[in-house]
Amino acid sequence: MIPTADTFHALARSSPWRWTTLHFTHRDARGSVEAWVRRPGALLVRDRDGALHRESGLPYSKSVLGADGGEVRTVLPHEVQPPRRPDGLVAERPSESEVDYDDPMWQNFAWVAMLDPVELSHHVRVEDPREDEVSGRPAWRAFLVPETGYLPRCGGNCCELLWSEAGLLADFADDPSRVPESWRGRHYPEGYDVALDVGTGVVVRCHPVGGDEAAPWLENDLLEVDADLDHLFA
């Protein structure tokens, strides 16, 4: 399938239903790590010094109140089936008040966002979508520009995938005048060269184009998808 802006957005919202385990290497400005994720809630990371770190659970747990006032556990993505498009991608995700989407976190919320990049599925302009290959796997690549209304997993120029003025204002949408003076006038990238792995929906490349040389970037090389990782988490 030749990707379009619409299908790129749809793939970005589909990750929770496209894989259950992942083995990959991750690179960003801090260095490289090897990681294994088993949904829901299990993560093993080998850092650059060879030390192993285990994380379990989700960054935040959520619950809602039932009609009788009792607490009701929110469900996990694999426990629901969202409406699908004819191409099999997700047409609309159930509300975050009903489903707990987060994967375990390593270092910051950009990690959570790259595994489930729903923030790229709306209020992000998609230019030049095209087929590509990353680490021997099919990928869809495009030039992305965040627009007003961009809603990162963690904004305010903290951990958004697309570090930008739109990402900053996501945390100040109710009153942009509250943006601290020292945060204004930053030299943001013109956009981002982003690739999504077609099989999983995971961000495998995210590189700023133009702007501040210190703008965050990340790369993931997927080594195994849906392999049996039970022996690692026993």
N, C-alpha and C positions, 0 to 999 in steps of 0.2 A: 504494500500500500504506500503510495506517495503521500507524505504527511501534508496537512494543511494547518493553518492556525487553529482551526476548530478541533482537529484530531490531536494536535499537540496539547491543547488545553485538556482534552478528555483523558489522554494518557497521564497527564500530571495529577489528575484526581483519582486514578485507578489503582495506584500502588497497593493499598491494603488488601486487595483481592487478587493480586498477581503473583505473590510469592509467600512462602512460609519460612524458609531458611535462606540465609545468604552467607557466603564466605567471600571476602574481598580485601583488597588493600586500599588504604585511604591515604591521600596526601593533601596537605595544605601548608600554609606558611610556617607551621610549627614542626613540620616533619612528616614522617610516614609511620603508619601502624597497620597491623593485620587484624582483621576482625571477623567474628562469627556471630550472626544474629539468628535466634530462633524465636519466631513469634508464637505466642505473645510473651513479652517481658523477659527475655534472656539474652545477654550480651557477654561475649568474651573478647578482650582486646589484648594483643601482644604489642607492647610499645617498642620503640626503636632500640631500647636497651635489652629487650628480650623478656622483660617482666610481664606476667599475665595479670590482667585485671578483670574481675567478674562484676557485672552489674545485673541486678534483677529488679523487676517491677517497672513501673512506668513513671515518668517524671512527675506527674501529678495524678492522683486518683480522683475520680469523680463519682458522685452519686446523686440521685434525684429522689424527691419525696413522692410516694405513691398517693393515690386518692384518699387512703385512710391515714395519711400522715406518716406512715412507716417508710424507712429508707429502702430504696430499690437500687440494686446494682446496675450500673450502665453496662451494656453489652459490648463485646469486642467485634471488630469488623468481620471476622470469619463466621460470626454467629448470625449475620444478617446478609441478605442478598439485595443489593441496590438495583434500581432499574438500569437496564443496559441498552446501549445503542445497537443498531444492526451490526456494527463492526466489533461488538463484544466489549467495548470500553464503557466505563461507567457514565451514565447520563446525568445522574444527580446523586450526591452522597447524602446519607441520613444525617440528621443534625448532630453536631458535636455534643449537644446536651444529652443525646441518647446513646452515642457510641464513643468509646474511648479509643482514639486512633493512635496515640503516641507509641513509638518504640522506645526502648531504653536509650538513655543519653550518654554520650561520651564527650567530655569537655564543655560543650555548649549546645544550644538548641539548633544550630545549623546542622548538626548531626541528625537530629530528629527530622528536620525539614528535608534533608537530602534523601532520606529513605522514604519519605512520603511527601513529595513536593506539591501538595495541594495549593500552596501559595502561588504557584505558577499557573494555576488553572483559570484565573480571572484577573481583570485589571492589570494585565501584562500584555503589551503589544508583541506579537510574534511576527518577525520578518524573516523572509528567506528560509522557510522550513524545508528540510531536505533529508534524504536518507544518508546514513553514514555507518561506519563500523568503529566500535571502540572495544579494545581488548578481544577482538575476534567475535564480537556479538553485534547484532543489528542495533542501531541507535537512530533516533531522530534528533537532528541538530537544527538550531535556529538562533537568530539574534533577538534577544529579549530586551524590552524596555519597560520597566515598571511605570505604571500610571497612577494618577490619583485614585485612591480606593484599594491599592495594593495592600494585602493583609498578610504580612509574614507571621510565621509561628512565633517569633520573638522579634519585635520591631524596635524602633527608636534608635536605629544604627547600632544595635547590639549583635544580633545573630541572624539577620535576614539573609536569604540566599542572594538577593539582589540589593547590595548596599547602595542606597540611593536616598534622594530627598523624599520620595514617596514612602520609602521604608521608615525614614525618620518621622514623617508626619503621621504614620499609622498609629503612633502612640500619643499623638496630640491632635487627633481629628476633631475633637470637641472644641478646641481652642488653640489654634496654631501659635498664638501670641505667647503661649507658655514655653515655647522652645527656648532653651537657654541661649543667651547671646553668643556664648563661646562655641555653640554647636552650629551656628549659621555660617553660610558662605563656604561650606566644604566643597572640594573639587571632586564631584562624583563622576563615575564612568559614564560614557555615552550610552552604554548598554552592556549586555553580557552575551558571550558566546556559550550557549548551553546545549548539552546533549543529554537526552534521556534514553536509558536502555529500554528497548521496545518490550522485551519480555517481562520486565519487572516494574517499569515506571520510575526506577531510581535515577537520580541525577548522577551521571558518570563524568561529566565535565561541566565546570562553571568558571569561566574566565572573564574578568572585566576587560572592557575595550575602552581605552582612554582613561582620563581622570587620574586620581591620586595613585601613585605606584604602590601604596600600602593597602589598596582596596583588597578585601578578602577574596580568595579563590579556593577551589577544591577540585580534586580528581578522585575517582573511584575506578578501580579495575575489578570487575566481577570475575571471580574464579570458579565458584560453584553456586548453583541456584537450586533450591529444594532438595539438597542432599540430606541424608540422615545425620543429624548432629547430636543425637541423644547421648552418645558416649562422652561428648564434651560437657554436657550439662547434667550428668547423672549425680 
